[in-house]
């Protein structure tokens, strides 16, 4: 069995807030409880949304909490060649194809089919540019999509949430690997990076559970291993939705790091403490190991 390697992968679109610290702490504790390696990866592939210097701010916030990457930090914005290689491999194997559809084209096609299927306010792609349907038909390529196999029920076990199933064909459709603006899509970047860094366990927020089936399909298409997954509880804002930069999440107040860490630990069901951060982290690592180290996930 491969040695444990986990990661925390923040997007530098703003400073860490209470919700992101929960995910960071959980991933760090899981790595330490397994005697493994914990990495930090800056997910800045969506460059227009990233703020200058925010990557340094995030790393400083983590360090203030005693959470420091065991290996040099990597930036997605510097890894485009790896994503291009993966895309070319998918194309050569017939798993990916170019798409010339605009959003308006997709809306029109769905209306013609008498359906307006959406997932998280994004239209489920109807497969207009699939090769068996004539491909681009003279339109210039705008994006690249993964062709979802017909039998696309993906089943996996989350270490916290238990058995999960998603039919990617009907619930998502052929999803984008490279966007019309030339930027790499999150799904491809995260799968390539997890494999390149040897990630064996992914611990992240529950809001990302919905991405897992797509990532497992990509892993299979590329012949890559599937990590174990554990999705952590979310911190909710005043409106009852996931706390995020978009709904007013405030930056962490790290004038007293143990307070912020204790609040994150409480969300994870760990005991409260007023000990110094280093002692608190040691204690929480033991508690986390007793609760989670025997629970395994995986894809079926």
N, C-alpha and C positions, 0 to 999 in steps of 0.2 A: 504494500500500500504506500502511495506517495506521501512524503512528508507534508504536513499541513502548511498551506500558504493561503493567507487571506488578504483582503484589501479593503480600503475605504477610498471611494472615488468621488470627491466633491466637484461640483461645477462652480467655477469662480465668477458667478453672476451676482454675488453679494457675500457678505460675511456669514459665517456659521451662525445659526440660530438654535433654539432649544431642540427642534426636531432633528436637525442634522447632527447635533451632538449625541443624541440617542443612538443613531446609526453608527457613528464613529466609535462610541464607547462599546457598543455591542460587538462590533467587528473586532476591536482590539481585545476585548475580554475573551472572545471565542478563540482567537489565535493564541493568547497566553495560556488559556486553560488547556489547550491541546499541545502546548510546548512548541508552537509553530512560529512562523514568520508573518509579520504584519506589514503590508505595503500601503503607501499612499500614491494614488494616481490622480492627476488633475485632469478632469474631463472637460477640456476646453475646445472640443471639436466644433461646437456651435459658436464660432468666434464672434459673430455680431452681438451675442447676448453677454459675452464675457467683459468684465470691467478691468481696465488696466491696473495692474498691481494687486488685484484682489487675490490672486493665487498666493502671493506672499502673506497677505493678511490671514488667509485661511490656515496656512502652515504655521504661522505664529500663534493663532488661536489654539490649534491642536497642541503645539508644544507647551503652551501655558497650562494645558490640562494634563501634561505628562504623556501625550500620545504622539510619538515620534516614529516615523517610518524606519523599519529595520534595514532597508536598502534605499539607494538613491531614488528620489521622486521622479516620476516620468510624466510628460505632458502629451496628451493626445494630439495636439496641434503639430507635434514634431514627428508623428508616426504615420503620415499619409501614405508613404511607400508601402508599408505593411498592409494597409487597407486596400490599396490598389492591387497588390498581389493576390489578396483574397478574392476580390471582385473578379479578376481575370480568371482565377481558378474556377469560380462558380459559373462564369460564362462558358468556359471551355467544357465544363461538365454538363451544360444544359440546365443549370439550376437558376440562372439569372438572365434577364432580358431587358432591352432598352424600352422605355416608355415615353411616348410623346404627348401624353394627356396633361392638359391644364386642369385646375380645379373645376373650371366651368365645364370642360369636356366630361369630367367624371360625374358631375351633377346631372348633365344632360343624359348621359348613358344610363344612370340610375333611374331617372324619370321615365325614360323609354322602356325600362324593364318593369316600371310600376312599383319601384321600391326606392326608399330613401335611406337605406341602411347606413347608420353611423355608429361609431364607437368613440366615446370621449370627444364628441364634436368633430371627428374626422370621418369622412365618407369611407365606407368599406369598398375598396377598389374592385370594380366588376370584371377585371381581366381583359379590358379592351385591346391592349397591345400584346397579348400573349401570342407567341409564334404560331400556334395552331389556329388562331383567329385572324391571321394575316399580318401580324406584327405592326410595324409603324404605319404602313400603308401611305408612304410618302411624307409623313410628318417627321420633323427633326426630333432626335432623341433629346428628352429633357432630363430624365432620371433613369435609374436602374432599379429593378425590382427583383425580389426573390420569388420564384415560381413555386407556389405552395402545392405539395402533392395532394392528390384527390383524397386519400385516406389520411387526414391531417389531425385526427384526435391525438393530442399530446398529453400524456399522463406523467406526473412526477409527484414525489412526496416531499413536502416542505417540512423541515424539522420542527417548526412551531405550528403551522396551519394544517398539517396532515396531507391527505391525498388531494391532488388538484388535477383538473382536466380542462382542456380548452381545445375547441375545434378552430384552428387558425384560419382555415379556408372560409368558413361562414362568419366568424366573429371579427376577423381582421382583414383577410384577403391578402393578395400579393403585396407585401410591404416594401417600402423604399430602402435601398442600400446606399445609394448616392443620390443626393437631392438635385433638383433642377438648378439651384444656385451653385452647384459644384462642391458643396460641403458634404462630408461623410455623415451618414445617418448614425444615430446613437447605437442602434441594434448591432450593426456590423462592427463598429469600433470597439464596443465593449466585449464582444465575443472574441475578436482577434486579440485584444489586449489581455483578456483573462487567460487565453491559451498561451500567448507569448510569455507571460509572467508566471506560468505554471500554477495558476490559482486553482486550489482544490475545494475551497469553501467560500461561498458568497453569503455574507450577512449584510442585509440592507433593509430599508424601510418597506413596510407592507404595501405602500402605493406602487412599488415596482414589481409586485407579484405578477401583474398582468403582462409584463414583458417576458416572463420566463419561458413561456411556450415558444415564442418567436426565437428566442436565443437558443433554445434546445434544437429547434429545426435547423438553424444556421450551423450549430455545432455538428450536427449529423451530416449536413451537406458538405461541410469542410473537413470531415473526418477528425473532429476535435473532441476531447473528453468533456463530459458534462460535470460541473462541480456539484457538490451538495449545496442546497439553498436553505436559508433561514431568513424569514422576513419578520422584522421587528414591529411592535406596536407603534402607532402614529401618535404624535402630539397634535392635538386639534386646536384650531383657532377659535375665537369668540363666535364665529358663524357656524361652528360645528364641522368645518372642513379641515383637511390637512393643513397644519401650520406651514406656511411658505412665504417666500419673499413677496409673492403676488397678493397675499391677503394680510399683509401688515406685520409679518414676523419681525421682531426686533433683534438686532445683533446681540450675541451673548455678552453679558456683563461679566468679565473675567477679572474684576478687581479682587474677587475672592473665588478662585477656581473651584474650591470644594463645594461651594453652594451650587454652582452650575452642574458639576458632576453628580452631586447627590440628587438633584432634580431629574437628571437623565437616568440615573440608576433606579429611582423610584418608578419611572415609566416602565422600566424593564423588570419590575417586581423584585428588586434587590433592596437590602436593608439600608436604612439611613445611617449616616455617620458624620461626625465632625472631625474625624482624623485628618491628618495631612494627606494631600492627594496620593502620594506614593503608597502610604499605608492603606488608604481606602481602596486603591486599585488592586493591591495584593489581596485584600479581603474579598472584594467583589469577584476577583478571578476564581478564587476557591468556590465561592457560592455559585457562580455561573457554571463551573465545571460539574458540580454535583447535579445541576438541573439539566444541562444540555449536552454534555460531552458524549453521552451514550446514544443520543438520538441522531439517526442517519436519514438523510434525504436521498434523492436520486431520481432519475428518469426511468420510466417503464417502456 
